[in-house]
Amino acid sequence: MQFRDLQAQYKALKNEIDSALLQVASDCNFISGKQVTELEQQLAEYVGVKHCVTCGNGTDALSMVMMAWDVKPGDAVFVPDFTFFASGEVVSFEGATPVFYDVCEETFNADVASLERAIQAVIEEGVLHPKAIVAVDLFGQPADYVALQEVAKKYNLLLLEDGAQGFGGKIGEQISCSFGDAATTSFFPAKPLGCYGDGGAVFTNDDTVADYLRSIRVHGKGSFKYDNVRIGWNSRLDTIQAAVLQVKLKAFASYELKNVNEVAVKYTELLKDVVKTPIVPQNMYSSWAQYTLRLESEDQRDALQTYLKEQGIPSMVYYPKPMHQQLAFDGNRNYVDCPVTEKLCKTVLSLPMHPYMTDEEINTVAFHVKEFLSKNN
Ligand SMILES: *Cc1c(COP(=O)(O)O)cnc(C)c1O
């Protein structure tokens, strides 16, 4: 069994993907081909924002927003303690300071009370300048942007949605990657909408920010490629990746997102009485980048993972380490404690999850999880 079966997806879309790839090969428009501009329009329309600016990967997307907002040494940027490293890495890369806040146990996403305590601690200390909040749509579920927006407004902070795992999620009718002052996503192959390599995008309604991003992704270009008006870098989405994404976006919107939600419903139905299954708050919709259980202890979690492996079922620990314990952030001051993140890192386990899972596979995974827990609870 595959954790995320990309081959099943390729088989389902083979004809369209093959012809999209061959089209790029025969046109030889490898960089900035028309597929890139078309895709940006399609993505902006799907998400419901004015601008989509694609780039080399989801980390560059985050960094480009940091650059656009002039995040610099002396600035504090508030980042969840429970996330993929890149969410905080990009802050340090600009020389600014990531300040980690805790998450909610049931949603894995921003704990707004902890965030506010962190902001107040920074203000009280009076050393760093509070600049922006990063919120993450972990495992496919949007963070609570209604509450986050209020905090951002109250303290006059910019709000960035790291939607690397969140593409396709919703709060009410509003689609992920449209929240905050800017949002980013990743097209890494295993994300909800993945390409055949690295890729990423920024979404924003801000014309000035969008113009700036289109400039810095190509060496700070001005009116044309060899007119350089600022220091930028080179981070473009390859035409080949855009061509693959055009095919995949259609499948994603027409049935993949619906199917992956059906898989989640089936898992939860089978498992909810024996283990803590993921909780999607009312009014929210997840794109299920991961289906993540919470076990009773680290020992139980590790033993379940070993047991599943013996049955040929892959599972993953996202994430084994809180951000504030990463060696790379050694020396950073912790403004608030993050006990929930510490607990989650010891007790979470993500099961195989993707839109092409068969009922048989879902039943097999659930059967073995139940089998294990009936003996080890
Ligand atoms: C994957 C991921 C990123 C980085 O995306 P890349 O395309 O791999 O650079 C950033 N943030 C989160 C939350 C992610 O899951």
The ligand as a Gaussian input file, in Angstrom:
#p B3LYP/6-31G(d) Opt

LIG

0 1
 C        5.532000      21.757000       2.163000
 C        5.387000      22.945000       3.015000
 C        6.094000      24.139000       2.773000
 C        7.190000      24.249000       1.750000
 O        6.834000      23.929000       0.450000
 P        7.955000      23.463000      -0.601000
 O        7.255000      23.521000      -1.912000
 O        8.370000      22.083000      -0.224000
 O        9.075000      24.432000      -0.520000
 C        5.840000      25.236000       3.575000
 N        4.949000      25.170000       4.562000
 C        4.251000      24.058000       4.850000
 C        3.259000      24.070000       5.959000
 C        4.457000      22.899000       4.088000
 O        3.783000      21.782000       4.385000

